[in-house]
Amino acid sequence: MLAPLGTSDRNVFAGLRPLRENESLRDRTMQRLASGRAVNSAAENPAGLIAGLHLDAAIRALDAESRTLQREAGRLATQDGALSAAGDMVSELRALAVQAGNSGAMSDAERQALEVEGASIVRAIEHTAGGATFGGEKLFESALTTDTGAVQVDDGSGQQKTYTLADVGRGLSLTANPGLIAQIADQAVSDIATMRGEIGAAIANDIEPRARAIDTEVVNLAQAHSDIVDADYARETATLARAQALGQASRYLLALDQRNAHSAAALLAGAA
């Protein structure tokens, strides 16, 4: 049979309990300081771990939405740039139409030069719109010239015929129809301005407000996440210092108790 524990042994075991508790507290605190996280395992704070994971997932989702909005803003800005360039070229075409309307004193070579320049402007508009891409995606589903500048005129037989920018230089002579081409150019300028206005409204009223709201929400969620899972260095440092002091005190008291026990045993042995 095991001998019953003496008073000294019981004191030693009793003294070891707070020593182990302080060492455990010290180890957890050092782990938090090393990792920078208040929750390093589910056992430490199950509810905090779950809340932290949910907040982290929400932040990641908002980050993904923010990147999508940034990409869409970039796409719209690129499209707006292409429309701006096209609008400038349409204005040049209108100026040519005005010039062609006053071509009475022009030579045939000058009139031909106007025709060539007008057709080249239309091709340049088509090239600009057709080559406008963002991330490999074409920004205009069809040729811009076929969708802008639509003007209806009587073809002489009571029927309405529609002309667009695409018809300039392709059956619609600049010098022969300067007034009509000026109308087409005016309508094209209006159409392009409308498209650019829609793009600007989408950026200013949809994308930018949502992006700002996401930024605010991410900041708030990040703060909540930090409050739960990030270590408080000041508090953890104070806790570590306290655990170390208590550990040293516990070890000192244990050593003192053992010395007292040995002294008592020696005195009893001498008395015997």
C-alpha positions in Angstrom: 0.0 0.0 0.0 1.1 3.6 -0.7 2.0 5.5 2.4 -0.4 8.4 3.2 0.8 11.8 2.1 2.4 13.9 4.8 1.6 17.5 5.5 4.6 18.6 3.6 3.6 16.5 0.6 0.1 17.8 0.6 1.5 21.4 0.8 3.8 20.6 -2.2 0.9 19.3 -4.3 -1.3 22.3 -3.2 1.5 24.7 -4.2 2.0 23.0 -7.6 -1.6 23.8 -8.7 -1.3 27.6 -8.8 2.2 27.1 -10.3 0.8 25.0 -13.2 -2.1 27.5 -13.6 0.3 30.4 -13.9 2.5 28.5 -16.3 -0.5 27.7 -18.5 -1.6 31.3 -18.4 1.9 32.4 -19.2 2.1 30.0 -22.2 -1.3 31.2 -23.6 -0.3 34.8 -23.2 3.1 34.3 -24.9 1.3 32.5 -27.8 -1.1 35.5 -28.2 1.8 37.9 -28.2 3.7 35.9 -30.7 0.8 35.3 -33.1 -0.9 38.7 -32.5 -4.2 36.9 -32.1 -6.4 36.7 -29.1 -8.1 33.5 -30.3 -5.6 30.8 -31.5 -7.8 27.8 -31.1 -11.5 26.9 -30.8 -10.9 25.8 -27.2 -9.9 29.3 -26.1 -13.0 31.1 -27.2 -15.5 29.1 -29.4 -18.0 31.9 -29.7 -15.2 34.4 -30.6 -13.8 32.1 -33.2 -17.2 31.6 -34.9 -17.8 35.4 -34.8 -14.4 36.1 -36.2 -14.8 33.6 -39.0 -18.1 35.1 -40.0 -16.7 38.6 -39.9 -13.7 37.5 -42.0 -16.0 36.0 -44.6 -18.1 39.2 -44.8 -14.9 41.3 -45.2 -13.7 39.0 -48.0 -17.0 39.2 -49.8 -17.0 43.0 -49.6 -13.4 43.1 -50.9 -14.5 41.0 -53.9 -17.4 43.3 -54.6 -15.1 46.3 -54.3 -12.8 44.8 -56.9 -15.7 44.1 -59.2 -16.9 47.8 -58.9 -13.4 49.0 -59.6 -13.2 46.9 -62.7 -16.6 48.1 -63.9 -15.6 51.7 -63.3 -12.5 51.1 -65.3 -14.5 49.5 -68.1 -16.9 52.4 -68.2 -14.1 55.0 -68.1 -12.5 53.3 -71.1 -15.7 53.2 -73.0 -16.2 56.9 -72.2 -12.8 57.7 -73.5 -13.5 55.9 -76.8 -16.8 57.9 -77.1 -15.0 61.1 -76.3 -12.6 60.5 -79.2 -15.5 59.5 -81.5 -17.3 62.7 -80.6 -14.3 64.8 -81.5 -14.1 63.2 -84.9 -17.9 63.7 -85.5 -17.4 67.4 -84.8 -14.6 67.4 -87.4 -17.0 65.7 -89.8 -19.6 68.4 -89.2 -17.0 71.1 -89.9 -16.3 69.3 -93.2 -20.0 69.3 -94.1 -20.2 73.0 -93.5 -17.1 73.5 -95.6 -18.6 71.3 -98.3 -21.8 73.3 -98.3 -19.8 76.3 -99.4 -17.8 74.6 -102.1 -19.0 76.7 -105.0 -15.5 78.0 -105.6 -13.7 74.7 -105.0 -12.0 72.7 -107.6 -12.9 69.1 -108.3 -9.7 68.0 -106.6 -10.7 70.0 -103.5 -14.1 68.4 -103.5 -12.6 65.0 -103.9 -10.2 65.7 -101.0 -13.2 66.5 -98.8 -14.9 63.3 -99.8 -11.8 61.3 -98.9 -11.4 63.1 -95.6 -15.0 62.6 -94.6 -14.9 58.9 -95.4 -11.6 58.5 -93.5 -13.2 60.2 -90.4 -16.0 57.7 -90.4 -13.5 54.8 -90.8 -11.5 56.2 -87.9 -14.6 56.4 -85.7 -15.4 52.7 -86.5 -11.8 51.7 -85.8 -11.8 53.6 -82.5 -15.0 52.0 -81.4 -14.2 48.6 -82.8 -10.8 48.5 -81.1 -12.1 49.7 -77.8 -11.6 46.7 -75.4 -11.2 46.2 -71.6 -9.7 43.0 -70.3 -10.2 41.4 -73.7 -13.9 42.4 -73.8 -15.1 44.5 -76.7 -16.9 47.6 -75.4 -19.3 48.1 -78.3 -21.4 45.2 -79.5 -21.9 46.7 -82.9 -20.2 49.3 -85.1 -20.8 52.7 -83.4 -21.5 54.4 -86.8 -24.5 52.2 -87.5 -26.1 53.1 -84.2 -25.5 56.9 -84.1 -26.6 59.8 -86.2 -29.8 58.3 -87.5 -31.7 60.8 -89.6 -34.9 60.1 -91.6 -35.4 61.9 -94.9 -37.9 61.6 -97.8 -36.4 59.6 -100.6 -38.5 61.5 -103.2 -41.2 58.9 -103.5 -42.9 59.6 -100.2 -40.9 56.9 -98.4 -38.7 57.6 -95.4 -35.1 56.5 -95.6 -32.8 56.4 -92.6 -29.2 57.4 -92.8 -26.5 57.1 -90.2 -22.8 57.8 -89.9 -22.1 54.5 -91.5 -23.6 55.8 -94.8 -21.1 58.7 -95.1 -18.6 58.0 -97.8 -20.6 54.8 -98.6 -23.2 56.0 -101.0 -23.8 59.3 -99.3 -21.5 61.9 -100.8 -20.3 64.7 -98.6 -20.1 67.3 -101.3 -23.5 66.3 -102.8 -25.3 66.1 -99.5 -23.6 68.5 -97.1 -26.8 69.5 -95.3 -27.9 65.9 -94.7 -24.5 64.9 -93.4 -24.5 68.0 -91.1 -27.8 66.8 -89.7 -26.3 63.3 -89.3 -23.3 64.7 -87.5 -25.5 66.8 -85.2 -27.6 63.8 -84.3 -24.5 61.7 -83.8 -23.1 64.3 -81.4 -26.3 64.2 -79.4 -26.4 60.4 -79.4 -22.8 60.2 -78.2 -23.4 62.8 -75.5 -26.4 60.8 -74.3 -24.3 57.6 -74.1 -21.5 59.5 -72.2 -24.1 61.0 -69.9 -25.5 57.5 -69.1 -21.9 56.3 -68.4 -21.2 59.2 -66.1 -24.5 58.7 -64.3 -23.7 55.0 -63.7 -20.3 55.9 -62.2 -21.5 58.8 -60.1 -24.8 57.4 -58.9 -24.3 53.7 -58.8 -20.6 52.7 -58.6 -19.1 55.4 -56.5 -21.7 55.5 -53.7 -21.6 51.8 -53.4 -17.8 51.8 -53.3 -17.9 54.4 -50.5 -20.4 52.4 -48.6 -18.3 49.2 -49.0 -15.2 51.1 -47.7 -17.1 52.2 -44.6 -18.6 48.8 -44.0 -15.2 47.1 -44.4 -13.6 49.5 -41.8 -16.4 48.8 -39.3 -16.2 45.1 -39.8 -12.4 45.1 -39.7 -12.6 46.9 -36.4 -15.1 44.4 -35.0 -13.0 41.6 -36.2 -9.9 43.1 -34.6 -11.7 43.5 -31.3 -12.5 39.8 -31.2 -9.5 38.0 -32.7 -6.6 40.4 -32.3 -4.5 40.4 -29.2 -4.5 43.4 -26.9 -0.7 43.8 -26.5 -0.9 46.1 -23.5 -3.2 43.8 -21.7 -1.4 40.6 -22.7 2.0 42.1 -21.7 0.5 43.0 -18.3 -0.9 39.5 -17.9 2.4 37.9 -18.9 4.3 40.0 -16.3 1.7 39.1 -13.6 1.9 35.4 -14.5 5.7 35.4 -14.4 5.6 37.2 -11.0 3.1 34.8 -9.6 5.1 31.8 -11.0 8.2 33.0 -9.3 6.4 33.6 -6.0 4.9 30.1 -6.2 8.2 28.5 -6.9 9.8 30.5 -4.0 7.0 29.4 -1.6 7.3 25.8 -2.7 11.1 25.9 -2.1 10.6 27.6 1.3 8.0 25.0 2.3 10.3 22.1 1.4 13.2 23.7 3.4 10.9 24.1 6.4 9.9 20.5 6.1 13.5 19.3 6.0 14.3 21.5 9.0 11.5 20.0 11.0 12.5 16.5 10.1 16.1 17.2 11.2 14.9 18.6 14.5 12.7 15.5 15.1 15.5 13.2 14.2 17.8 15.0 16.7 15.2 14.8 19.4 14.8 11.1 18.9 
